[in-house]
Amino acid sequence: MAIQLSESTESLMQKVKGKVLRSGDQAYDEARRIWNAMIDRRPAAIVQCADAEDVPNAIRFARDNGLEISIRGGGHNIAGYSICDKGVMIDFSRMKNVRVDPKTRRAYVEPGATLHDFDQAVQNHGLATPVGINSTTGIAGLTLGGGFGWLTRQYGMTIDNLISADLVTADLRKIRASEETNQDLFWAIRGGGGNFGVVTQFEFKLHQLGPEILAGLIVFPFHQAKQVLLNYRHFVESAPLELNVWAVLRKAPPLPFLPVDVHGREVAILAVFYSGDMREGENLIRPLRYFGDPLGEHIGPQPYVQWEQAFDPLLTPGARNYWKSHNFTQLADGALDTMVAYAATMPSPQCEIFVGLIAGAANRVPVNATAYSGRDARFVMNVHGRWDNRSQDEECISWSREFFKAVAPYASAGGYVNFMTEDESERVSAAYGPNYSRLLKIKEQYDPENIFHLNQNINLGATQETRQRR
Ligand SMILES: Cc1cc2nc3c(=O)[nH]c(=O)nc-3n(C[C@H](O)[C@H](O)[C@H](O)COP(=O)(O)OP(=O)(O)OC[C@H]3O[C@@H](n4cnc5c(N)ncnc54)[C@H](O)[C@@H]3O)c2cc1C
């Protein structure tokens, strides 16, 4: 059924410099496709902004017509909040510019940039800042939820490197948030997601890196998984911050350095990253090979930008995905046993359980310094339920949920909002822990009507309802 609009999309088209797409337009279906193929929604209008000036027009149009607003950066969010049914999708896929000032070591980044757009631009100057491990992820959603990756041990979360952000607020003001101006808002957007306004530019500080780093994979047989994880736990306690190692349990992809008969069988993988002196790195990673009897390895010097793309082939868009995640301050024996037990029953070749190491600089930031509150988390564990056919939905979702529940007793409080699915809204307040009440106050100040609610929502209404029920 056609939606009745008080302002027509034709008049919106005249106001914006970018494009407005509607159902039936040639590019509409491509524009509404996001990373997780489980999400299939049809916005009334997709506003592909050409610059920051288009954003207030899109918000005004949505407000005047009583339509929901979704905001798309890289379209990777597992919950699929970047796209809405019958609402207005503010789409930044045409705003990907990354400007680097090598003298001040600053990057000015438009919100449609992917991690690859960002890494490539800053690496042209031998610079980097911590971002995620899959290069097609959007910088916008990743940053607003916290952001971590290979460099987090050394330089903290992505938000710990954010200097300022330019936003358009719910009442259409264009403002800057930084340590100097609108400090409350700056605190809130460092972890509080897209709850407070639409970011039109991020400013990051940068660090010298590479361009070559030492990185790669070591693959062990699955029957040694527990032993590998125990050794891993011990090893990372004293590993320098320049060294990061993530542990992954999954069925082996057809990697050319693995014997063919291993392909498709469960394995334990160590993903290794070292950003210091190469020779020193070789010495540091040598003990990893003795965690078990490796089936194969592929480690060597390579450009940082190449390593940032290494996992892209396993994380292509178009598959069905259901994720669950926990934070850990330590990896108890019971947690490792549970991981190994569930990894032995993975229902699809694309499922995996990974343990990302973030211990280091991020833990030194006080919990109340930013909205992101997982400052005690030393590991982030994610279970990727991932499969191709709808017929497997129930089996793969159940497996992910059951594992998540079984390992929960060993997890620390909180959680990472960027890994939460749509059915986890009840976890949001716990994810922010002691910071949630301040987030509610700032939400009331900047978006009292909750027009930015398609996100892991800081929901004033839910809090008021709870108060009334009491
Ligand atoms: C394959 C894969 C790998 C990942 N790896 C990592 C990782 O290594 N480290 C990590 O920290 N996370 C990782 N993530 C999680 C990732 O950080 C989140 O999915 C994040 O939301 C992606 O951002 P996006 O811009 O691509 O998403 P989108 O879906 O486009 O946006 C997500 C949400 O962010 C908000 N938003 C986006 N743009 C704006 C804006 N301009 N202004 C205001 N709000 C906005 C909106 O609420 C939107 O719904 C990964 C995700 C995937 C799918």
The ligand as an SDF file (V2000), in Angstrom:
LIG
                    3D

 53 58  0  0  0  0  0  0  0  0999 V2000
   31.9610   -9.2220    9.3440 C   0  0  0  0  0  0  0  0  0  0  0  0
   31.9980   -8.3120   10.5240 C   0  0  0  0  0  0  0  0  0  0  0  0
   33.1660   -8.1430   11.2310 C   0  0  0  0  0  0  0  0  0  0  0  0
   33.2010   -7.2900   12.3270 C   0  0  0  0  0  0  0  0  0  0  0  0
   34.3730   -7.1290   13.0080 N   0  0  0  0  0  0  0  0  0  0  0  0
   34.4280   -6.2440   14.0230 C   0  0  0  0  0  0  0  0  0  0  0  0
   35.6520   -5.9880   14.6950 C   0  0  0  0  0  0  0  0  0  0  0  0
   36.6840   -6.5600   14.3830 O   0  0  0  0  0  0  0  0  0  0  0  0
   35.6540   -5.0810   15.6900 N   0  0  0  0  0  0  0  0  0  0  0  0
   34.5290   -4.4060   16.0710 C   0  0  0  0  0  0  0  0  0  0  0  0
   34.6180   -3.5910   16.9770 O   0  0  0  0  0  0  0  0  0  0  0  0
   33.3540   -4.6430   15.4690 N   0  0  0  0  0  0  0  0  0  0  0  0
   33.2730   -5.5240   14.4630 C   0  0  0  0  0  0  0  0  0  0  0  0
   32.0880   -5.7690   13.8380 N   0  0  0  0  0  0  0  0  0  0  0  0
   30.8650   -5.1570   14.3650 C   0  0  0  0  0  0  0  0  0  0  0  0
   30.6760   -3.7590   13.7830 C   0  0  0  0  0  0  0  0  0  0  0  0
   31.4090   -2.8450   14.5570 O   0  0  0  0  0  0  0  0  0  0  0  0
   29.1970   -3.3810   13.8040 C   0  0  0  0  0  0  0  0  0  0  0  0
   28.4860   -4.2740   13.0030 O   0  0  0  0  0  0  0  0  0  0  0  0
   28.9680   -1.9550   13.3350 C   0  0  0  0  0  0  0  0  0  0  0  0
   27.6500   -1.5650   13.6490 O   0  0  0  0  0  0  0  0  0  0  0  0
   29.2040   -1.8130   11.8530 C   0  0  0  0  0  0  0  0  0  0  0  0
   29.1430   -0.4920   11.4380 O   0  0  0  0  0  0  0  0  0  0  0  0
   28.5290   -0.1370   10.0080 P   0  0  0  0  0  0  0  0  0  0  0  0
   28.6580    1.3150    9.8250 O   0  0  0  0  0  0  0  0  0  0  0  0
   29.0900   -1.0210    8.9850 O   0  0  0  0  0  0  0  0  0  0  0  0
   27.0350   -0.5760   10.2590 O   0  0  0  0  0  0  0  0  0  0  0  0
   25.6140    0.0150    9.8720 P   0  0  0  0  0  0  0  0  0  0  0  0
   24.7330   -1.1710    9.9010 O   0  0  0  0  0  0  0  0  0  0  0  0
   25.6420    0.8460    8.6560 O   0  0  0  0  0  0  0  0  0  0  0  0
   25.3140    0.9470   11.0900 O   0  0  0  0  0  0  0  0  0  0  0  0
   25.1030    0.4190   12.3610 C   0  0  0  0  0  0  0  0  0  0  0  0
   24.3920    1.4130   13.2290 C   0  0  0  0  0  0  0  0  0  0  0  0
   25.2820    2.4740   13.5520 O   0  0  0  0  0  0  0  0  0  0  0  0
   24.5750    3.7010   13.6020 C   0  0  0  0  0  0  0  0  0  0  0  0
   25.1590    4.6040   12.6010 N   0  0  0  0  0  0  0  0  0  0  0  0
   25.7910    4.2660   11.4580 C   0  0  0  0  0  0  0  0  0  0  0  0
   26.2320    5.3780   10.8430 N   0  0  0  0  0  0  0  0  0  0  0  0
   25.8750    6.4140   11.6140 C   0  0  0  0  0  0  0  0  0  0  0  0
   26.0500    7.8240   11.5310 C   0  0  0  0  0  0  0  0  0  0  0  0
   26.6870    8.4030   10.5270 N   0  0  0  0  0  0  0  0  0  0  0  0
   25.5480    8.5980   12.5280 N   0  0  0  0  0  0  0  0  0  0  0  0
   24.9020    8.0570   13.5760 C   0  0  0  0  0  0  0  0  0  0  0  0
   24.6990    6.7440   13.7010 N   0  0  0  0  0  0  0  0  0  0  0  0
   25.1870    5.9320   12.7350 C   0  0  0  0  0  0  0  0  0  0  0  0
   23.1310    3.3970   13.3100 C   0  0  0  0  0  0  0  0  0  0  0  0
   22.4160    3.2300   14.5190 O   0  0  0  0  0  0  0  0  0  0  0  0
   23.1990    2.0800   12.5620 C   0  0  0  0  0  0  0  0  0  0  0  0
   22.0430    1.3040   12.7070 O   0  0  0  0  0  0  0  0  0  0  0  0
   32.0310   -6.6030   12.7320 C   0  0  0  0  0  0  0  0  0  0  0  0
   30.8460   -6.7880   12.0210 C   0  0  0  0  0  0  0  0  0  0  0  0
   30.8190   -7.6310   10.9260 C   0  0  0  0  0  0  0  0  0  0  0  0
   29.5380   -7.8540   10.1960 C   0  0  0  0  0  0  0  0  0  0  0  0
  1  2  1  0
  2  3  1  0
  2 52  2  0
  3  4  2  0
  4  5  1  0
  4 50  1  0
  5  6  2  0
  6  7  1  0
  6 13  1  0
  7  8  2  0
  7  9  1  0
  9 10  1  0
 10 11  2  0
 10 12  1  0
 12 13  2  0
 13 14  1  0
 14 15  1  0
 14 50  1  0
 15 16  1  0
 16 17  1  0
 16 18  1  0
 18 19  1  0
 18 20  1  0
 20 21  1  0
 20 22  1  0
 22 23  1  0
 23 24  1  0
 24 25  2  0
 24 26  1  0
 24 27  1  0
 27 28  1  0
 28 29  2  0
 28 30  1  0
 28 31  1  0
 31 32  1  0
 32 33  1  0
 33 34  1  0
 33 48  1  0
 34 35  1  0
 35 36  1  0
 35 46  1  0
 36 37  1  0
 36 45  1  0
 37 38  2  0
 38 39  1  0
 39 40  1  0
 39 45  2  0
 40 41  1  0
 40 42  2  0
 42 43  1  0
 43 44  2  0
 44 45  1  0
 46 47  1  0
 46 48  1  0
 48 49  1  0
 50 51  2  0
 51 52  1  0
 52 53  1  0
M  END
$$$$
